[in-house]
């Protein structure tokens, strides 16, 4: 036994054939509790009898050794003892003893269980391995007894008003814990179908739940339902839904729940459920608009650290240019020197982009908001489909509708540009095609296009930029080539938008619908509707209100130190948000110093403690907006000497 463990999609005890809550199937594994993110169909598992009974059938181990809590058993030349973890029925900590060293492992753990039950005891150990969602010290939770009293008061008031209280919980574990907590208040429960089997399993394991019935099979004055998926409530009368921060509101007969949002009827969520506000005359008792449940409130500093972590500005990102660009989002490339600097800032390494560009693993061309970007070939089709569907980059310059034959021109133009072509060659092809086909193109449109060398028509997402001679150098190419994936192979706009939203949140989240819409150049309502229909985590902040994030994305301790960084012009960490929401990275007082309105330029930025603190260039050096500590200045000067630009 050593003081070390290893990680390989699970925790392995060094020197022992023993895994702790592994994510993949193993020969011998300890399973701390029955939730699906921990239970696996291992060949042999050590667990409590309650965990085995509660585990879903397809996740039960092939073989099991059931260990009672508090009983020490031999495992080879080591000893193993399970202790209650307080998380749910059957959840356990494992104390592993060998050669005089005591190692304690726990998955999810709940120290304060409340409602008269003793706090969870922690055995003495030399080594503690903690795998817990809320294990970081900045998480603070209210007293459990106070929470239970608040829930009970809510239920009592709802029942006194002749409406049914609704509590949204996780089906396994949380629903039963809520029932046990409220048992002393005399409530009876109606369980939505996904809560029923876990409740029966709890009872088979010996838990004494209060009286309950399955929803639709009995009266049940209090309703427990899962947090996600559609819930039909048409069988019930008036309801009252428990929301975040003590808010609640009434629902009328026939209303339903769609994820954590309210809506009416049995079809798809209507406008008010998608964030557009309720229709006139349909305002509910507690006010208008959708109700967001259980939305943690994040500070600007917490948002800043989340952004820095995802962008490789806390810890350098690994991988080559393609992997980095996919992680941080399409790189702004109006300034051709910016992409190498942006990738260097996030990896600490210089990268030669000519190889992935030459092999078309990276695509350089007009993309988001009609501006030049660098994007991976794998992500290009979805971004391109979203840009095309947004309608924000039309090629025609007059009010006259273009003739349908122009679609034929664009299709044949892509065939002609299968290999890189110069601007002159592309213009010659267009003029020759028009002379042959003679479409009814408005003369004013033709004049405008010729005035600008047909550049409006050629600023098309389906046309990338690449040099005719194949040599990528210090100057951006103006030659163009058909993008690696043609429009006919792009995904449907709805699917593409879902992809882009998830990628944006993984790179820049948590973020609002306004942020995503501003980044891709789309209107906010359809983006908001798509975000509310995805399986995203709802959050709030101090300024912009409702945020979304992908579950499991990094959100580091807000107090974590952030090293100084040098960012290129037009960097994504600023432009990925709506202007009103950039305070997580750009202080309001510095906005007009970083952005030059006269020529629409975003200057290269200095980051100090994760925030914009000045500008820089190789020629002018560091230009901080306020005096910096000498150690910070020295570190920035070192970065300046290493910068690719």
N, C-alpha and C positions, 0 to 999 in steps of 0.2 A: 504493500500500500504506500503510495506517495501522497504528497500534498497537491497533486495536479490531476486534472481531468482533461480530456480532449473532446473536441466538437467535430462531428461529422453527421450533420442532419440529426443530431441527438447528442447526448452527453454520455461519454464512455469513461468508466473508471479504469485508470491506467493499471495494467497488471492483472485485471480481473475480467472474466467473461460476463460483463454486466453493463447494461445500458439503462439510462434514466430518461424516461419519457421520449424515446426516439421518434422521429417523424417518419421513419421507414420501418418495415418489418424486420425484426431481429430475432436471433435464437433465444436469448434470455434478456428480458427487459422488465423494469419496474414501471408500473402504470399508476400515476398519482391519483387520477380521478377519471370519471366516465365521459367527460366532454369530448366531442369528436376531434378536437385539435390535439388531444393527448392519447385517446384510445386507438390502438392499431391491432391488427390480427397477427400478433407475434406468435412464434412457435411455442414459446413458454413464457408466461408472465407471472410476476409477483405483484399481488394486488389484494385489496380487501374484498370480502364476499359481496359487500354492497356495490362496489365499483363493477364487479363482474355482472351483477344483476342489472345494473343501470346501463351498462354499455350497449349500444345498438348491436343488433344481431350480426351485421356484416363486419363489425369491428371487435367482436369477442375473440380472445386469443384461442389458438388451437389447444393449448394446454395451460393450466393455471395452478399456481400454488397460492392458496388463500391464507393470508396472514392476519390474525386478529391484532387489533391495536394494542400496543404495550407488551406484546409477547416477543421475546428474543429467540431467534432461530439461527442455526448454523447454515452458512453458505460457503462451502469449501472450508478454507482456514479463516474465514471472516465471520462476523456476526451481524445480523440485520434485525432492526426493530422498527416497526411502523408506529407513527404517532399521528394523532388527529391534526389535520390541516385547517379545519373549520370552513373550508370553501364551499362544500356541499356534502351531502350524505356519502360516506365512504371515502372522501378525499383524505390523503395521508402524506405525511412527511416520511422520509426513510433515513434512519441513522445507520450508517455503515461503519463498522469498527474492525480495524485490522492493525496488528503490530503496534498497539497502543495509541493509534491515531483514530479520531472520531470525525467522520465526514457526514454532514447533514445536508440532504437535498430536499427541496420542496418545490413543487410546481405552484399553481395558484394557491394563495394562502390568505386567510382572513383572521386577523389577530383579535378584533373586537366583534364578537358575535351578537351581543345585546340580548334584549328581551329575556333577562334572567339567566342566560346560559353563561358559564365561565369563559373567560378569555382563553384563546388558544395558547397552550404552553409550548415553549421552544426548548428542546433539549440542549444541553451544553455540547459544544462541538469545537474541534480545532479548525475545521474547514467548513464554510457555509457556501453552498451552491444554490442560488435563488433564481428560479425562472418564473417571474411573476409580472403580469401586465402592469400593475401599479406598484412595482418595487422601488421606484426612484423616490428619493426623499421629498421632492417638491410636491408630490401628490398629497393632498389633505382632504379627508372625508369627514362629514358630520357624524355626530354620535349616533349609533344605530337605533337606540331607543327613541331619540328625537325624531328620526326619520319615520319610524313605525307610528309614533303618535300623530305625525303630520298626515300619513296615509289613512290612519283610522278616522281622523277628524274629517278628512275629505270624503271618505265613504259615508260617514254618518250624515253629513250635510246633504250629500247627493240623495241618500235614501229618504231623508226628511222632506226633500223637495219632490219626492215621487219620481225620481229618475235613477237609472241603474249606473253605478260607478264602474268605469272600465280602467283596468290597470294593464299596461303593456309590459311584458317581461320576456326573458328567454324561457323557452319551453322546458328545458331540463335544468333543474337546480334552482334557478332564480324564482320561477313560479312557485315551486314547493316551499322555498324559504319564505316567500311573502305570505303564503297561506299559514305556515307555522307561526310566523310573527304576529299575524292578525287573529290567530285562533282564539285568544283570550277575549276578543271583543264580540264574539257570538255571531260573526258573519257566516253566511253560507255562500258557496261559490259555484259559478257556472264556468266550465273550462272549454275554451275553443279546442277543436279536435287535436291540434298538435301538442296541447298540454296534457291530454288525457292519458296516453300511454306512460309518459314519465311519472305522472301522479300514481298510477297503478304500480309502477315499478318501485316507487318510494314506499308504498304501502306493503308490497311484498317483502321489502327489505326491513320492515318493522317500524317505519315512521307513522306516527298517528296524526294524519292530516285532518283538518276540520271537514265538516260535511260538504260534499260537492256533487254536482251532476254535470253531465256533458251538455254543452250548449245545444239548445233545441229539444232536449229530452226532459227538461224539468224547469222549474221557475228560476232558482239560483239568482238572488238579488245582486250579486257582485260578479263581474265578469273578468277573468284573466285571459289574456291573449298574447301570442308571440309578438316580437318586435317587428318582424319583417313579413313580407308577402301580403296578399290581399285577404281581407277578413270581411265576410258577409254578415251583416247584422240585421237583415230584414225581418227576422223572426221576433225581434225585440221591440219594445216600446221606446220611450225617451231614454237616452243615455247621457252620461257625462264622462268625458275623457280626462284622465289625469295627465297633465303635461309637465314641461320643465319649469323650474323655478317657482313652483306652486301655482302655475296657471292651469285653469281648466275651463272647459266650455261644454255646452249641451249639444247633443245631436238629436235630431228628430227621427221619427219612424222611417225606415228605409234607407237611412244613411249608412255609409261604410267607412272603413279605414283602408288606406292604400299606403303601405309602409308606415312612416310616422305622420302621414298627412291625412287631413279630413277631406272627404268629398261626398257627393250625393249620387245615388243611383248604383247600377250594377255594371255599367260600361266602363270604358277607359276614363282615367281621371280628367275632369273637365278643366276649364281655364283657371278657376280659383285654386284647384289642387296643384296647378303648375306654377303658382306664384303670381298670377295676373290679378288676384283680388276677386271677391265674390260678385255675382251679378246683383244689380239693383233689386232691392226688395228681399234678398236672401240673407241678410246679415244675421249672424247668430248672437246668442245671448252675451257671449264674452268678447264680441268684437269681430271685425272682418279679417279675412286673409287666412292663410294656412297656419297651422300650429306646429312648431318644430319641437320635437321631444328630446329631452336628455342631451342638450347641446352644450358641451363644455365651452367655457369662455376663455379665449386665449389673449394674452397681452401682445403688444407689438413686438416686444423682445422675443417672446416665444415664437411668433411667426418668422422673425428674422432668423432665429437659429434653425428653424425647420428649413427655410430656404437655403441657408448656407450649407446645411448638411446634405441636401439633395443635389446641390450644385458643385459639390466637391470643394467648397471654400472653408470647411472645417478640417476635414481629412481629405487628402488628394484621392481622386478617382483612379481606379485601375483600368487597364484595357487600352486598346488603340483608339485612334480618332473616330472610327465608326461607332464603337461602343460608347464613347464619351458623348458624341453628338446625340445619340439615341437617349442617353440618360439626361442630358441637360436641355434638350429641345432644339429645334432648328436654330442655327446660329445666324444672327444678323450679319450680312456680308455686303452692305452698301460700301463700307470701307474694306477694301480687299485685305488690308493688313490686320483687320480685327479677328478673323477666325483663328489664326495661329496663336494670337495672344490669349484669346478666350480659352482655348483648349489648354495652353500652357498654364494659365492661372488656376485651372481646375485639376491639373495632374502634376504640376511641378516639373514637367518634362517638355522639351521641344519635340514637335512632331512634323515630319515632312508629309504634307497633304497631297503632294502630286501623285503618289502611288494610289491611294483610295479614290482620288478624283479621276485618274487615268483609267482605272479599272471600273469606274462608274459605281463604286460602292458608296460614294458620296455624290450627291446631285447638287449642282450650283445653278440657281435660276430664280425667276420671279415666283414668289410663293405667297406668304401671308401678307395681307394688306397691299398686295401688288409691289412688294419690295424684294430685293435680292436676299436669298437665304441659302445656307448650306444645310442639307438634310440627308439622312441616310436613305439609301435606295429602298430599304425595307419599309420605312415609314412614309416615304414619298407618296404612294398612292392614296392613302387616307387623307393626308394634308391637302393634296391636290384636289381630291373630290370635295372636301369641305370648302376650299377656296372657290371652286367652280360653282358649287351650289349656293354660295352666299350671294352671288350676283354683284359683288362689290368691285369687280375688275372687268367691266365690259370693254370690248375692243373698239366699238364704234364711237364716233365723236359727234355725230349729229342726231337730231331727234327722229329722223326718218328711220323706220324699221329696216334692218338689212334684209336683202332677199334671201330665201332659203338656200340658194345655190352657194352662198358663202360658207355654209357648213361643208359642202363638197371641197371648196378651196382649202379650208383648214385641214380636212382629212388628207387631201393629196399633198399638202404642204408637209405634213408629218412624214409621209412616205418619201418625199424628196429629201428630207433632212434626216434620213436614217443614218447618214454619216455627217459629221460636222460641216457646215456651210458658212461662208462669209456673209455679212450683211448684204453685200452687193449681189451675191448669187441668189439670196432669198428674195430680194426685191425684183430681180430679173425674172425669177420663177413666177412671182405674183403677177407682174405686169403681163407676162406671156399668157398666163392662165386667163386673165381678164380679157385679153384680146381674142382668145379663142372662144371662150364661153359666153362673153358679152352678157353678164348678169345685169339685172335692173338695179344697179347700185346707184344710190343718190349721188349726183355730181358733186354736191358739197362735201359728202363723205369722202369721195375719191380725192378731192382737192386737199382735204385735211390730212388724209393718210399720206399722200405724196409729199406734202409740205414737211412732214416729219419722217420721211423715208420709210413709211409703213411700220414705224416702230410701235404705234398703238396696237396694231394687229399682231405684231411679233412678241409683244409683252404677254405671253400666254404661258400658263403653268405647264402645259404639255410640251413646251420647248425649253430645254435646259441650255446652259452655256458650256461650251467646251472648245478648245483651240483646234483649228483645222490641222495644224502640224503635230498635234498631240503633246506639245510641250507646255506644261504649266509653269509659269514664272512669277515674277514679282508684280506683274500687271494683270488685272482681271481680263479674261477673254471676252470679246464681243461676238465671236462666232457662236452659232447655235446648232443644236442637235436635238432630235426627238428624245424626249425623256425615256428612261429605261422601261417604264410601264405606260402603255398607251391609255387614253381615256376609256376605251371599251373595257379595259381590265381593272379599272378603279372600282373600289367597293361602292355600294349604295350610299347615298349621302347620310342616311340615318346611322348606318353601321360605322361609317367613317367618322362621324361626329362623336360617337361613343368612344372610338379609339383615341381621337385627338383630346377629348376631355380627360381621359385616364392618363394619357401621356403628359398633359399639361400639369395635372395635379401631382404626378410622380416627380416632375421636375421643379415645380414652383409652388405646390400646395402647402398649406390649405389656401384656397382661393374662392372668390365669388363668381357667380355667373357673369357679372360685368367684366371681371378680369379675363376670363376665357374668351368672351365675345370680343373684347378689345384686342386681344392678342391675335385672334384669327381673322379679325375684320368682319365679324358677323353681327347680326342683331341679337340683343340679349334674350328676348322671350323664348325663341326656340332652343337656345343654349340652356337656359334655366329649366325648361321642360325636360330636356334630355338628362340634365344632371339629377333632377328629382326622380327620374325613372330608373337611374342606375343605382347599384348597390354601393352607395357612398356614405361616408360618415358625416353627419351634420355637426357643424361647429358654429361658434360665434366669436367675434372679436370686439375690440373697444371702439372701432370706428365705422366699419362697413357693414356690421351686422352679420347676416347669414353667410357662412362659409361651408365649403365641402372639401373632403379629403378622401383619398383612397385608404381603405382599412390597412393598418399595419405599416403605413409610411413613417419614416423617421421624424420624430419631433423631440429633439434633444432637450436637456435641461436648459432653461433660459439663462441660467447663470454660467453656462460653459463659456470659457474664454474663446475668442475668435482671433486668429492671427491676422496681421495686416495682409492686404492683397492689392494687386494692381489689375484693373479690369480694362478691356479695350473700349473703343468708341462703340456706341449703340449696343451696349451689353444687354443680354436678355434679362438679367436680374432686375432691371429697371423697367424695360419695355413689356415684360410679361404681365403687367397689371394695368388696370384702368388708372388714369392719371390721379384720381382721388384716393387710390389705394396703395400708393407707392411709399407710404411713410415707413413701412417695415424695413426699407433699405435706404431710402432717400429722405433725409430730414426736410420738412417743408421750407425752412429758411434757406436751404441750399439749392432748391429746384431750379431757379433762374440762373444760378451760377454754373450748373452742369449742362443746362440746355441753352444753346444759342439760337434764339428765335429768328435772328436775321437770316441765317442760312440753314435753319432746321437741323442743326447738328447736336448730337449728344456726345460730349467730350469723354475721353478716357477717364476713369474714376479711380480714386484711392479709397480703399476700405480700411477703416480703423475701428476695431471692436464691432465689425460686421456692418458698419454704416458708412455711407459716402461722406468723406471728410476732405476731399480736394480733387484736383485734376493732375494729370502728369503727361509728359511726352519725353522721348529720348532727347529731343533738342532743348526743350525748356526745363526739363527736370521735374522735380516734385513741386507742386503748387498747392499746399494745404490751405484750407479755408480758415484754419485757426492754428495756433502754435501747437506742435506735437511734442510729446516727451522724446528725449534724445534716443532712448533705446528703440522706440517705434520708428523714428526717422532713419536710424541706422539700418534697421531691418528693411525698410522700404527702399533705401538706396541700394542695398544688396539685391533686392528684387529687380530694381531698375536696370542694374548692370547685367542681369540675366535675361531680361525680356527679349523676345524675338523681334519686337518692333523697334 
